[in-house]
């Protein structure tokens, strides 16, 4: 049975939020005040996106080098 596209998106989002809660402590507020906690969450999300982007970039470079190796 084929899953709906909404379910796939839901699984990706839940995995991301789960990782942020587990590894970066986003399950509880650290500071008093909405603005400080909002800033903390935004910084953590930015660092997560940078890390994910670098992993994607590394994988693309690896695949490109493999492709170049097998084409020669």
Predicted model as a PDB file, atoms N, CA, C, CB and O in Angstrom, pLDDT in the B-factor column:
MODEL        1                                                                  
ATOM      1  N   UNK A   1       0.836  -1.168   0.000  1.00 51.00           N  
ATOM      2  CA  UNK A   1       0.000   0.000   0.000  1.00 51.00           C  
ATOM      3  C   UNK A   1       0.887   1.238   0.000  1.00 51.00           C  
ATOM      4  CB  UNK A   1      -0.954  -0.006   1.207  1.00 51.00           C  
ATOM      5  O   UNK A   1       1.819   1.336   0.798  1.00 51.00           O  
ATOM      6  N   UNK A   2       0.603   2.174  -0.882  1.00 60.00           N  
ATOM      7  CA  UNK A   2       1.410   3.380  -1.007  1.00 60.00           C  
ATOM      8  C   UNK A   2       1.007   4.402   0.058  1.00 60.00           C  
ATOM      9  CB  UNK A   2       1.263   3.985  -2.418  1.00 60.00           C  
ATOM     10  O   UNK A   2      -0.175   4.623   0.319  1.00 60.00           O  
ATOM     11  N   UNK A   3       2.034   5.024   0.669  1.00 61.00           N  
ATOM     12  CA  UNK A   3       1.771   6.039   1.679  1.00 61.00           C  
ATOM     13  C   UNK A   3       1.473   7.371   0.999  1.00 61.00           C  
ATOM     14  CB  UNK A   3       2.969   6.175   2.648  1.00 61.00           C  
ATOM     15  O   UNK A   3       1.956   7.649  -0.098  1.00 61.00           O  
ATOM     16  N   UNK A   4       0.679   8.173   1.664  1.00 66.00           N  
ATOM     17  CA  UNK A   4       0.369   9.489   1.120  1.00 66.00           C  
ATOM     18  C   UNK A   4       1.576  10.399   1.272  1.00 66.00           C  
ATOM     19  CB  UNK A   4      -0.865  10.099   1.819  1.00 66.00           C  
ATOM     20  O   UNK A   4       2.391  10.188   2.171  1.00 66.00           O  
ATOM     21  N   UNK A   5       1.713  11.416   0.408  1.00 66.00           N  
ATOM     22  CA  UNK A   5       2.843  12.345   0.525  1.00 66.00           C  
ATOM     23  C   UNK A   5       2.846  13.088   1.860  1.00 66.00           C  
ATOM     24  CB  UNK A   5       2.810  13.349  -0.618  1.00 66.00           C  
ATOM     25  O   UNK A   5       3.916  13.425   2.366  1.00 66.00           O  
ATOM     26  N   UNK A   6       1.678  13.351   2.440  1.00 75.00           N  
ATOM     27  CA  UNK A   6       1.611  14.041   3.714  1.00 75.00           C  
ATOM     28  C   UNK A   6       2.229  13.202   4.824  1.00 75.00           C  
ATOM     29  CB  UNK A   6       0.169  14.384   4.052  1.00 75.00           C  
ATOM     30  O   UNK A   6       2.862  13.743   5.731  1.00 75.00           O  
ATOM     31  N   UNK A   7       2.053  11.892   4.760  1.00 74.00           N  
ATOM     32  CA  UNK A   7       2.623  11.014   5.778  1.00 74.00           C  
ATOM     33  C   UNK A   7       4.145  11.018   5.700  1.00 74.00           C  
ATOM     34  CB  UNK A   7       2.085   9.585   5.619  1.00 74.00           C  
ATOM     35  O   UNK A   7       4.812  11.002   6.735  1.00 74.00           O  
ATOM     36  N   UNK A   8       4.705  11.038   4.493  1.00 81.00           N  
ATOM     37  CA  UNK A   8       6.158  11.092   4.336  1.00 81.00           C  
ATOM     38  C   UNK A   8       6.716  12.378   4.932  1.00 81.00           C  
ATOM     39  CB  UNK A   8       6.545  10.982   2.853  1.00 81.00           C  
ATOM     40  O   UNK A   8       7.731  12.349   5.627  1.00 81.00           O  
ATOM     41  N   UNK A   9       6.068  13.493   4.668  1.00 78.00           N  
ATOM     42  CA  UNK A   9       6.504  14.771   5.222  1.00 78.00           C  
ATOM     43  C   UNK A   9       6.396  14.751   6.736  1.00 78.00           C  
ATOM     44  CB  UNK A   9       5.677  15.927   4.643  1.00 78.00           C  
ATOM     45  O   UNK A   9       7.283  15.250   7.428  1.00 78.00           O  
ATOM     46  N   UNK A  10       5.327  14.185   7.252  1.00 79.00           N  
ATOM     47  CA  UNK A  10       5.123  14.093   8.695  1.00 79.00           C  
ATOM     48  C   UNK A  10       6.252  13.300   9.341  1.00 79.00           C  
ATOM     49  CB  UNK A  10       3.764  13.445   9.011  1.00 79.00           C  
ATOM     50  O   UNK A  10       6.749  13.689  10.399  1.00 79.00           O  
ATOM     51  N   UNK A  11       6.663  12.200   8.728  1.00 82.00           N  
ATOM     52  CA  UNK A  11       7.719  11.371   9.290  1.00 82.00           C  
ATOM     53  C   UNK A  11       9.059  12.109   9.297  1.00 82.00           C  
ATOM     54  CB  UNK A  11       7.839  10.067   8.503  1.00 82.00           C  
ATOM     55  O   UNK A  11       9.823  11.983  10.254  1.00 82.00           O  
ATOM     56  N   UNK A  12       9.351  12.872   8.252  1.00 80.00           N  
ATOM     57  CA  UNK A  12      10.597  13.627   8.195  1.00 80.00           C  
ATOM     58  C   UNK A  12      10.594  14.710   9.267  1.00 80.00           C  
ATOM     59  CB  UNK A  12      10.798  14.248   6.795  1.00 80.00           C  
ATOM     60  O   UNK A  12      11.593  14.897   9.963  1.00 80.00           O  
ATOM     61  N   UNK A  13       9.485  15.422   9.406  1.00 79.00           N  
ATOM     62  CA  UNK A  13       9.405  16.486  10.410  1.00 79.00           C  
ATOM     63  C   UNK A  13       9.493  15.931  11.817  1.00 79.00           C  
ATOM     64  CB  UNK A  13       8.114  17.273  10.248  1.00 79.00           C  
ATOM     65  O   UNK A  13      10.191  16.491  12.662  1.00 79.00           O  
ATOM     66  N   UNK A  14       8.801  14.848  12.077  1.00 87.00           N  
ATOM     67  CA  UNK A  14       8.832  14.266  13.418  1.00 87.00           C  
ATOM     68  C   UNK A  14      10.225  13.754  13.762  1.00 87.00           C  
ATOM     69  CB  UNK A  14       7.812  13.129  13.530  1.00 87.00           C  
ATOM     70  O   UNK A  14      10.664  13.873  14.906  1.00 87.00           O  
ATOM     71  N   UNK A  15      10.918  13.192  12.791  1.00 86.00           N  
ATOM     72  CA  UNK A  15      12.277  12.718  13.046  1.00 86.00           C  
ATOM     73  C   UNK A  15      13.188  13.890  13.388  1.00 86.00           C  
ATOM     74  CB  UNK A  15      12.824  11.951  11.825  1.00 86.00           C  
ATOM     75  O   UNK A  15      14.004  13.802  14.306  1.00 86.00           O  
ATOM     76  N   UNK A  16      13.047  14.986  12.650  1.00 86.00           N  
ATOM     77  CA  UNK A  16      13.869  16.167  12.906  1.00 86.00           C  
ATOM     78  C   UNK A  16      13.602  16.733  14.292  1.00 86.00           C  
ATOM     79  CB  UNK A  16      13.611  17.235  11.847  1.00 86.00           C  
ATOM     80  O   UNK A  16      14.540  17.011  15.039  1.00 86.00           O  
ATOM     81  N   UNK A  17      12.335  16.905  14.641  1.00 86.00           N  
ATOM     82  CA  UNK A  17      12.012  17.436  15.968  1.00 86.00           C  
ATOM     83  C   UNK A  17      12.443  16.471  17.067  1.00 86.00           C  
ATOM     84  CB  UNK A  17      10.510  17.720  16.078  1.00 86.00           C  
ATOM     85  O   UNK A  17      12.876  16.901  18.136  1.00 86.00           O  
ATOM     86  N   UNK A  18      12.327  15.185  16.816  1.00 87.00           N  
ATOM     87  CA  UNK A  18      12.767  14.190  17.788  1.00 87.00           C  
ATOM     88  C   UNK A  18      14.266  14.269  18.030  1.00 87.00           C  
ATOM     89  CB  UNK A  18      12.390  12.795  17.321  1.00 87.00           C  
ATOM     90  O   UNK A  18      14.720  14.188  19.171  1.00 87.00           O  
ATOM     91  N   UNK A  19      15.044  14.427  16.946  1.00 88.00           N  
ATOM     92  CA  UNK A  19      16.496  14.563  17.093  1.00 88.00           C  
ATOM     93  C   UNK A  19      16.852  15.830  17.862  1.00 88.00           C  
ATOM     94  CB  UNK A  19      17.175  14.574  15.718  1.00 88.00           C  
ATOM     95  O   UNK A  19      17.742  15.817  18.712  1.00 88.00           O  
ATOM     96  N   UNK A  20      16.158  16.921  17.561  1.00 88.00           N  
ATOM     97  CA  UNK A  20      16.440  18.169  18.267  1.00 88.00           C  
ATOM     98  C   UNK A  20      16.092  18.053  19.751  1.00 88.00           C  
ATOM     99  CB  UNK A  20      15.661  19.328  17.633  1.00 88.00           C  
ATOM    100  O   UNK A  20      16.816  18.573  20.600  1.00 88.00           O  
ATOM    101  N   UNK A  21      15.011  17.387  20.058  1.00 89.00           N  
ATOM    102  CA  UNK A  21      14.630  17.209  21.463  1.00 89.00           C  
ATOM    103  C   UNK A  21      15.614  16.304  22.186  1.00 89.00           C  
ATOM    104  CB  UNK A  21      13.216  16.632  21.566  1.00 89.00           C  
ATOM    105  O   UNK A  21      15.994  16.581  23.324  1.00 89.00           O  
ATOM    106  N   UNK A  22      16.027  15.233  21.538  1.00 88.00           N  
ATOM    107  CA  UNK A  22      16.891  14.246  22.173  1.00 88.00           C  
ATOM    108  C   UNK A  22      18.318  14.749  22.358  1.00 88.00           C  
ATOM    109  CB  UNK A  22      16.902  12.977  21.358  1.00 88.00           C  
ATOM    110  O   UNK A  22      18.894  14.616  23.438  1.00 88.00           O  
ATOM    111  N   UNK A  23      18.884  15.324  21.309  1.00 87.00           N  
ATOM    112  CA  UNK A  23      20.304  15.669  21.330  1.00 87.00           C  
ATOM    113  C   UNK A  23      20.596  17.115  21.728  1.00 87.00           C  
ATOM    114  CB  UNK A  23      20.890  15.409  19.989  1.00 87.00           C  
ATOM    115  O   UNK A  23      21.716  17.427  22.130  1.00 87.00           O  
ATOM    116  N   UNK A  24      19.618  17.988  21.622  1.00 85.00           N  
ATOM    117  CA  UNK A  24      19.865  19.400  21.897  1.00 85.00           C  
ATOM    118  C   UNK A  24      19.011  19.950  23.037  1.00 85.00           C  
ATOM    119  CB  UNK A  24      19.618  20.206  20.654  1.00 85.00           C  
ATOM    120  O   UNK A  24      19.036  21.153  23.299  1.00 85.00           O  
ATOM    121  N   UNK A  25      18.272  19.105  23.703  1.00 86.00           N  
ATOM    122  CA  UNK A  25      17.535  19.521  24.883  1.00 86.00           C  
ATOM    123  C   UNK A  25      16.357  20.433  24.637  1.00 86.00           C  
ATOM    124  CB  UNK A  25      18.440  20.181  25.793  1.00 86.00           C  
ATOM    125  O   UNK A  25      16.048  21.284  25.471  1.00 86.00           O  
ATOM    126  N   UNK A  26      15.690  20.271  23.503  1.00 86.00           N  
ATOM    127  CA  UNK A  26      14.556  21.142  23.222  1.00 86.00           C  
ATOM    128  C   UNK A  26      13.248  20.626  23.821  1.00 86.00           C  
ATOM    129  CB  UNK A  26      14.399  21.306  21.733  1.00 86.00           C  
ATOM    130  O   UNK A  26      12.176  21.141  23.505  1.00 86.00           O  
ATOM    131  N   UNK A  27      13.331  19.635  24.665  1.00 87.00           N  
ATOM    132  CA  UNK A  27      12.125  19.131  25.321  1.00 87.00           C  
ATOM    133  C   UNK A  27      11.620  20.050  26.415  1.00 87.00           C  
ATOM    134  CB  UNK A  27      12.385  17.772  25.896  1.00 87.00           C  
ATOM    135  O   UNK A  27      10.437  20.040  26.754  1.00 87.00           O  
ATOM    136  N   UNK A  28      12.525  20.845  26.965  1.00 87.00           N  
ATOM    137  CA  UNK A  28      12.163  21.767  28.045  1.00 87.00           C  
ATOM    138  C   UNK A  28      12.740  23.141  27.758  1.00 87.00           C  
ATOM    139  CB  UNK A  28      12.664  21.244  29.414  1.00 87.00           C  
ATOM    140  O   UNK A  28      13.765  23.274  27.089  1.00 87.00           O  
ATOM    141  N   UNK A  29      12.068  24.160  28.273  1.00 87.00           N  
ATOM    142  CA  UNK A  29      12.573  25.523  28.136  1.00 87.00           C  
ATOM    143  C   UNK A  29      13.737  25.719  29.090  1.00 87.00           C  
ATOM    144  CB  UNK A  29      11.458  26.565  28.409  1.00 87.00           C  
ATOM    145  O   UNK A  29      13.682  25.293  30.244  1.00 87.00           O  
ATOM    146  N   UNK A  30      14.774  26.355  28.617  1.00 89.00           N  
ATOM    147  CA  UNK A  30      15.960  26.557  29.439  1.00 89.00           C  
ATOM    148  C   UNK A  30      15.916  27.898  30.173  1.00 89.00           C  
ATOM    149  CB  UNK A  30      17.214  26.474  28.576  1.00 89.00           C  
ATOM    150  O   UNK A  30      16.402  28.008  31.298  1.00 89.00           O  
ATOM    151  N   UNK A  31      15.344  28.899  29.546  1.00 91.00           N  
ATOM    152  CA  UNK A  31      15.351  30.245  30.099  1.00 91.00           C  
ATOM    153  C   UNK A  31      13.941  30.694  30.456  1.00 91.00           C  
ATOM    154  CB  UNK A  31      15.982  31.223  29.114  1.00 91.00           C  
ATOM    155  O   UNK A  31      12.954  30.126  29.989  1.00 91.00           O  
ATOM    156  N   UNK A  32      13.868  31.718  31.286  1.00 93.00           N  
ATOM    157  CA  UNK A  32      12.601  32.380  31.551  1.00 93.00           C  
ATOM    158  C   UNK A  32      12.376  33.403  30.438  1.00 93.00           C  
ATOM    159  CB  UNK A  32      12.589  33.059  32.972  1.00 93.00           C  
ATOM    160  O   UNK A  32      13.289  34.142  30.068  1.00 93.00           O  
ATOM    161  N   UNK A  33      11.175  33.436  29.921  1.00 93.00           N  
ATOM    162  CA  UNK A  33      10.869  34.408  28.879  1.00 93.00           C  
ATOM    163  C   UNK A  33      10.835  33.773  27.506  1.00 93.00           C  
ATOM    164  CB  UNK A  33      11.877  35.528  28.898  1.00 93.00           C  
ATOM    165  O   UNK A  33      11.681  32.952  27.152  1.00 93.00           O  
ATOM    166  N   UNK A  34       9.851  34.170  26.756  1.00 94.00           N  
ATOM    167  CA  UNK A  34       9.630  33.604  25.426  1.00 94.00           C  
ATOM    168  C   UNK A  34      10.732  34.004  24.451  1.00 94.00           C  
ATOM    169  CB  UNK A  34       8.278  34.045  24.887  1.00 94.00           C  
ATOM    170  O   UNK A  34      11.172  33.185  23.644  1.00 94.00           O  
ATOM    171  N   UNK A  35      11.178  35.250  24.519  1.00 95.00           N  
ATOM    172  CA  UNK A  35      12.160  35.743  23.551  1.00 95.00           C  
ATOM    173  C   UNK A  35      13.493  35.017  23.664  1.00 95.00           C  
ATOM    174  CB  UNK A  35      12.374  37.232  23.739  1.00 95.00           C  
ATOM    175  O   UNK A  35      14.084  34.666  22.642  1.00 95.00           O  
ATOM    176  N   UNK A  36      13.973  34.785  24.858  1.00 95.00           N  
ATOM    177  CA  UNK A  36      15.248  34.065  25.036  1.00 95.00           C  
ATOM    178  C   UNK A  36      15.145  32.633  24.554  1.00 95.00           C  
ATOM    179  CB  UNK A  36      15.677  34.083  26.505  1.00 95.00           C  
ATOM    180  O   UNK A  36      16.061  32.135  23.900  1.00 95.00           O  
ATOM    181  N   UNK A  37      14.049  31.962  24.865  1.00 93.00           N  
ATOM    182  CA  UNK A  37      13.877  30.581  24.414  1.00 93.00           C  
ATOM    183  C   UNK A  37      13.698  30.515  22.907  1.00 93.00           C  
ATOM    184  CB  UNK A  37      12.679  29.935  25.111  1.00 93.00           C  
ATOM    185  O   UNK A  37      14.185  29.587  22.260  1.00 93.00           O  
ATOM    186  N   UNK A  38      13.008  31.489  22.350  1.00 94.00           N  
ATOM    187  CA  UNK A  38      12.825  31.534  20.898  1.00 94.00           C  
ATOM    188  C   UNK A  38      14.175  31.682  20.202  1.00 94.00           C  
ATOM    189  CB  UNK A  38      11.884  32.695  20.501  1.00 94.00           C  
ATOM    190  O   UNK A  38      14.440  31.013  19.204  1.00 94.00           O  
ATOM    191  N   UNK A  39      15.028  32.561  20.731  1.00 95.00           N  
ATOM    192  CA  UNK A  39      16.363  32.764  20.166  1.00 95.00           C  
ATOM    193  C   UNK A  39      17.187  31.484  20.257  1.00 95.00           C  
ATOM    194  CB  UNK A  39      17.085  33.913  20.890  1.00 95.00           C  
ATOM    195  O   UNK A  39      17.882  31.127  19.306  1.00 95.00           O  
ATOM    196  N   UNK A  40      17.118  30.797  21.383  1.00 94.00           N  
ATOM    197  CA  UNK A  40      17.859  29.546  21.568  1.00 94.00           C  
ATOM    198  C   UNK A  40      17.417  28.490  20.556  1.00 94.00           C  
ATOM    199  CB  UNK A  40      17.668  29.018  22.997  1.00 94.00           C  
ATOM    200  O   UNK A  40      18.248  27.824  19.938  1.00 94.00           O  
ATOM    201  N   UNK A  41      16.120  28.348  20.397  1.00 93.00           N  
ATOM    202  CA  UNK A  41      15.597  27.359  19.455  1.00 93.00           C  
ATOM    203  C   UNK A  41      16.016  27.700  18.026  1.00 93.00           C  
ATOM    204  CB  UNK A  41      14.064  27.277  19.555  1.00 93.00           C  
ATOM    205  O   UNK A  41      16.370  26.808  17.255  1.00 93.00           O  
ATOM    206  N   UNK A  42      15.978  28.977  17.672  1.00 95.00           N  
ATOM    207  CA  UNK A  42      16.379  29.378  16.321  1.00 95.00           C  
ATOM    208  C   UNK A  42      17.856  29.092  16.073  1.00 95.00           C  
ATOM    209  CB  UNK A  42      16.091  30.865  16.100  1.00 95.00           C  
ATOM    210  O   UNK A  42      18.224  28.631  14.993  1.00 95.00           O  
ATOM    211  N   UNK A  43      18.701  29.359  17.059  1.00 95.00           N  
ATOM    212  CA  UNK A  43      20.132  29.069  16.896  1.00 95.00           C  
ATOM    213  C   UNK A  43      20.401  27.573  16.760  1.00 95.00           C  
ATOM    214  CB  UNK A  43      20.920  29.625  18.080  1.00 95.00           C  
ATOM    215  O   UNK A  43      21.225  27.152  15.948  1.00 95.00           O  
ATOM    216  N   UNK A  44      19.703  26.781  17.556  1.00 93.00           N  
ATOM    217  CA  UNK A  44      19.874  25.331  17.470  1.00 93.00           C  
ATOM    218  C   UNK A  44      19.378  24.817  16.119  1.00 93.00           C  
ATOM    219  CB  UNK A  44      19.123  24.627  18.622  1.00 93.00           C  
ATOM    220  O   UNK A  44      20.007  23.947  15.517  1.00 93.00           O  
ATOM    221  N   UNK A  45      18.251  25.355  15.641  1.00 92.00           N  
ATOM    222  CA  UNK A  45      17.719  24.932  14.342  1.00 92.00           C  
ATOM    223  C   UNK A  45      18.677  25.326  13.216  1.00 92.00           C  
ATOM    224  CB  UNK A  45      16.324  25.553  14.099  1.00 92.00           C  
ATOM    225  O   UNK A  45      18.869  24.560  12.271  1.00 92.00           O  
ATOM    226  N   UNK A  46      19.271  26.502  13.311  1.00 95.00           N  
ATOM    227  CA  UNK A  46      20.238  26.924  12.292  1.00 95.00           C  
ATOM    228  C   UNK A  46      21.453  26.000  12.282  1.00 95.00           C  
ATOM    229  CB  UNK A  46      20.680  28.379  12.539  1.00 95.00           C  
ATOM    230  O   UNK A  46      21.926  25.605  11.217  1.00 95.00           O  
ATOM    231  N   UNK A  47      21.953  25.658  13.457  1.00 94.00           N  
ATOM    232  CA  UNK A  47      23.115  24.770  13.503  1.00 94.00           C  
ATOM    233  C   UNK A  47      22.770  23.389  12.958  1.00 94.00           C  
ATOM    234  CB  UNK A  47      23.641  24.652  14.938  1.00 94.00           C  
ATOM    235  O   UNK A  47      23.587  22.764  12.282  1.00 94.00           O  
ATOM    236  N   UNK A  48      21.565  22.913  13.248  1.00 92.00           N  
ATOM    237  CA  UNK A  48      21.122  21.615  12.718  1.00 92.00           C  
ATOM    238  C   UNK A  48      21.035  21.669  11.194  1.00 92.00           C  
ATOM    239  CB  UNK A  48      19.748  21.215  13.322  1.00 92.00           C  
ATOM    240  O   UNK A  48      21.443  20.727  10.515  1.00 92.00           O  
ATOM    241  N   UNK A  49      20.504  22.771  10.654  1.00 93.00           N  
ATOM    242  CA  UNK A  49      20.397  22.903   9.199  1.00 93.00           C  
ATOM    243  C   UNK A  49      21.765  22.984   8.543  1.00 93.00           C  
ATOM    244  CB  UNK A  49      19.579  24.135   8.837  1.00 93.00           C  
ATOM    245  O   UNK A  49      21.972  22.408   7.476  1.00 93.00           O  
ATOM    246  N   UNK A  50      22.707  23.695   9.169  1.00 96.00           N  
ATOM    247  CA  UNK A  50      24.061  23.763   8.623  1.00 96.00           C  
ATOM    248  C   UNK A  50      24.731  22.389   8.624  1.00 96.00           C  
ATOM    249  CB  UNK A  50      24.906  24.759   9.424  1.00 96.00           C  
ATOM    250  O   UNK A  50      25.389  22.009   7.655  1.00 96.00           O  
ATOM    251  N   UNK A  51      24.559  21.664   9.700  1.00 93.00           N  
ATOM    252  CA  UNK A  51      25.140  20.320   9.789  1.00 93.00           C  
ATOM    253  C   UNK A  51      24.523  19.396   8.735  1.00 93.00           C  
ATOM    254  CB  UNK A  51      24.929  19.732  11.206  1.00 93.00           C  
ATOM    255  O   UNK A  51      25.238  18.643   8.073  1.00 93.00           O  
ATOM    256  N   UNK A  52      23.229  19.453   8.584  1.00 92.00           N  
ATOM    257  CA  UNK A  52      22.547  18.631   7.585  1.00 92.00           C  
ATOM    258  C   UNK A  52      22.998  19.007   6.175  1.00 92.00           C  
ATOM    259  CB  UNK A  52      21.020  18.783   7.713  1.00 92.00           C  
ATOM    260  O   UNK A  52      23.236  18.137   5.338  1.00 92.00           O  
ATOM    261  N   UNK A  53      23.112  20.312   5.921  1.00 94.00           N  
ATOM    262  CA  UNK A  53      23.569  20.773   4.611  1.00 94.00           C  
ATOM    263  C   UNK A  53      24.979  20.315   4.299  1.00 94.00           C  
ATOM    264  CB  UNK A  53      23.499  22.275   4.537  1.00 94.00           C  
ATOM    265  O   UNK A  53      25.272  19.924   3.168  1.00 94.00           O  
ATOM    266  N   UNK A  54      25.854  20.360   5.289  1.00 95.00           N  
ATOM    267  CA  UNK A  54      27.228  19.898   5.073  1.00 95.00           C  
ATOM    268  C   UNK A  54      27.263  18.392   4.790  1.00 95.00           C  
ATOM    269  CB  UNK A  54      28.103  20.228   6.300  1.00 95.00           C  
ATOM    270  O   UNK A  54      28.040  17.935   3.952  1.00 95.00           O  
ATOM    271  N   UNK A  55      26.432  17.633   5.481  1.00 94.00           N  
ATOM    272  CA  UNK A  55      26.383  16.189   5.224  1.00 94.00           C  
ATOM    273  C   UNK A  55      25.880  15.905   3.814  1.00 94.00           C  
ATOM    274  CB  UNK A  55      25.484  15.487   6.255  1.00 94.00           C  
ATOM    275  O   UNK A  55      26.389  15.003   3.148  1.00 94.00           O  
ATOM    276  N   UNK A  56      24.895  16.658   3.353  1.00 94.00           N  
ATOM    277  CA  UNK A  56      24.387  16.491   1.985  1.00 94.00           C  
ATOM    278  C   UNK A  56      25.479  16.855   0.984  1.00 94.00           C  
ATOM    279  CB  UNK A  56      23.121  17.366   1.751  1.00 94.00           C  
ATOM    280  O   UNK A  56      25.678  16.150  -0.005  1.00 94.00           O  
ATOM    281  N   UNK A  57      26.184  17.954   1.241  1.00 94.00           N  
ATOM    282  CA  UNK A  57      27.262  18.389   0.351  1.00 94.00           C  
ATOM    283  C   UNK A  57      28.363  17.342   0.264  1.00 94.00           C  
ATOM    284  CB  UNK A  57      27.843  19.719   0.830  1.00 94.00           C  
ATOM    285  O   UNK A  57      28.843  17.036  -0.827  1.00 94.00           O  
ATOM    286  N   UNK A  58      28.767  16.790   1.405  1.00 94.00           N  
ATOM    287  CA  UNK A  58      29.801  15.748   1.415  1.00 94.00           C  
ATOM    288  C   UNK A  58      29.361  14.525   0.616  1.00 94.00           C  
ATOM    289  CB  UNK A  58      30.135  15.339   2.858  1.00 94.00           C  
ATOM    290  O   UNK A  58      30.150  13.945  -0.131  1.00 94.00           O  
ATOM    291  N   UNK A  59      28.101  14.140   0.776  1.00 94.00           N  
ATOM    292  CA  UNK A  59      27.589  12.976   0.046  1.00 94.00           C  
ATOM    293  C   UNK A  59      27.557  13.249  -1.454  1.00 94.00           C  
ATOM    294  CB  UNK A  59      26.181  12.603   0.545  1.00 94.00           C  
ATOM    295  O   UNK A  59      27.873  12.368  -2.254  1.00 94.00           O  
ATOM    296  N   UNK A  60      27.181  14.457  -1.833  1.00 93.00           N  
ATOM    297  CA  UNK A  60      27.179  14.817  -3.261  1.00 93.00           C  
ATOM    298  C   UNK A  60      28.588  14.771  -3.827  1.00 93.00           C  
ATOM    299  CB  UNK A  60      26.572  16.219  -3.471  1.00 93.00           C  
ATOM    300  O   UNK A  60      28.782  14.291  -4.943  1.00 93.00           O  
ATOM    301  N   UNK A  61      29.575  15.257  -3.086  1.00 92.00           N  
ATOM    302  CA  UNK A  61      30.962  15.218  -3.534  1.00 92.00           C  
ATOM    303  C   UNK A  61      31.448  13.775  -3.665  1.00 92.00           C  
ATOM    304  CB  UNK A  61      31.860  15.997  -2.563  1.00 92.00           C  
ATOM    305  O   UNK A  61      32.156  13.437  -4.613  1.00 92.00           O  
ATOM    306  N   UNK A  62      31.067  12.937  -2.719  1.00 91.00           N  
ATOM    307  CA  UNK A  62      31.476  11.529  -2.768  1.00 91.00           C  
ATOM    308  C   UNK A  62      30.880  10.841  -3.984  1.00 91.00           C  
ATOM    309  CB  UNK A  62      31.051  10.794  -1.486  1.00 91.00           C  
ATOM    310  O   UNK A  62      31.568  10.093  -4.678  1.00 91.00           O  
ATOM    311  N   UNK A  63      29.599  11.093  -4.244  1.00 91.00           N  
ATOM    312  CA  UNK A  63      28.952  10.476  -5.400  1.00 91.00           C  
ATOM    313  C   UNK A  63      29.539  10.988  -6.705  1.00 91.00           C  
ATOM    314  CB  UNK A  63      27.454  10.736  -5.370  1.00 91.00           C  
ATOM    315  O   UNK A  63      29.672  10.232  -7.668  1.00 91.00           O  
ATOM    316  N   UNK A  64      29.889  12.262  -6.742  1.00 89.00           N  
ATOM    317  CA  UNK A  64      30.506  12.823  -7.944  1.00 89.00           C  
ATOM    318  C   UNK A  64      31.860  12.174  -8.208  1.00 89.00           C  
ATOM    319  CB  UNK A  64      30.665  14.345  -7.807  1.00 89.00           C  
ATOM    320  O   UNK A  64      32.188  11.863  -9.353  1.00 89.00           O  
ATOM    321  N   UNK A  65      32.648  11.970  -7.151  1.00 88.00           N  
ATOM    322  CA  UNK A  65      33.958  11.341  -7.343  1.00 88.00           C  
ATOM    323  C   UNK A  65      33.806   9.884  -7.776  1.00 88.00           C  
ATOM    324  CB  UNK A  65      34.790  11.424  -6.051  1.00 88.00           C  
ATOM    325  O   UNK A  65      34.599   9.393  -8.579  1.00 88.00           O  
ATOM    326  N   UNK A  66      32.800   9.192  -7.254  1.00 84.00           N  
ATOM    327  CA  UNK A  66      32.555   7.813  -7.696  1.00 84.00           C  
ATOM    328  C   UNK A  66      32.127   7.782  -9.151  1.00 84.00           C  
ATOM    329  CB  UNK A  66      31.487   7.144  -6.819  1.00 84.00           C  
ATOM    330  O   UNK A  66      32.576   6.932  -9.920  1.00 84.00           O  
ATOM    331  N   UNK A  67      31.260   8.706  -9.528  1.00 83.00           N  
ATOM    332  CA  UNK A  67      30.807   8.762 -10.919  1.00 83.00           C  
ATOM    333  C   UNK A  67      31.983   9.033 -11.841  1.00 83.00           C  
ATOM    334  CB  UNK A  67      29.725   9.843 -11.100  1.00 83.00           C  
ATOM    335  O   UNK A  67      32.116   8.385 -12.879  1.00 83.00           O  
ATOM    336  N   UNK A  68      32.842   9.985 -11.475  1.00 79.00           N  
ATOM    337  CA  UNK A  68      34.015  10.316 -12.312  1.00 79.00           C  
ATOM    338  C   UNK A  68      34.957   9.122 -12.403  1.00 79.00           C  
ATOM    339  CB  UNK A  68      34.771  11.547 -11.739  1.00 79.00           C  
ATOM    340  O   UNK A  68      35.562   8.898 -13.451  1.00 79.00           O  
ATOM    341  N   UNK A  69      35.093   8.353 -11.328  1.00 75.00           N  
ATOM    342  CA  UNK A  69      35.964   7.179 -11.322  1.00 75.00           C  
ATOM    343  C   UNK A  69      35.454   6.126 -12.299  1.00 75.00           C  
ATOM    344  CB  UNK A  69      36.063   6.587  -9.907  1.00 75.00           C  
ATOM    345  O   UNK A  69      36.236   5.541 -13.049  1.00 75.00           O  
ATOM    346  N   UNK A  70      34.147   5.884 -12.293  1.00 76.00           N  
ATOM    347  CA  UNK A  70      33.594   4.813 -13.127  1.00 76.00           C  
ATOM    348  C   UNK A  70      33.405   5.242 -14.567  1.00 76.00           C  
ATOM    349  CB  UNK A  70      32.275   4.345 -12.567  1.00 76.00           C  
ATOM    350  O   UNK A  70      33.302   4.381 -15.441  1.00 76.00           O  
ATOM    351  N   UNK A  71      33.356   6.520 -14.851  1.00 75.00           N  
ATOM    352  CA  UNK A  71      33.185   6.977 -16.234  1.00 75.00           C  
ATOM    353  C   UNK A  71      34.504   6.862 -16.991  1.00 75.00           C  
ATOM    354  CB  UNK A  71      32.670   8.436 -16.272  1.00 75.00           C  
ATOM    355  O   UNK A  71      34.503   6.588 -18.191  1.00 75.00           O  
ATOM    356  N   UNK A  72      35.620   7.065 -16.310  1.00 65.00           N  
ATOM    357  CA  UNK A  72      36.927   7.031 -17.003  1.00 65.00           C  
ATOM    358  C   UNK A  72      37.249   5.697 -17.537  1.00 65.00           C  
ATOM    359  CB  UNK A  72      38.024   7.455 -16.097  1.00 65.00           C  
ATOM    360  O   UNK A  72      38.306   5.512 -18.140  1.00 65.00           O  
TER     361      UNK A  72                                                      
ENDMDL                                                                          
END                                                                             
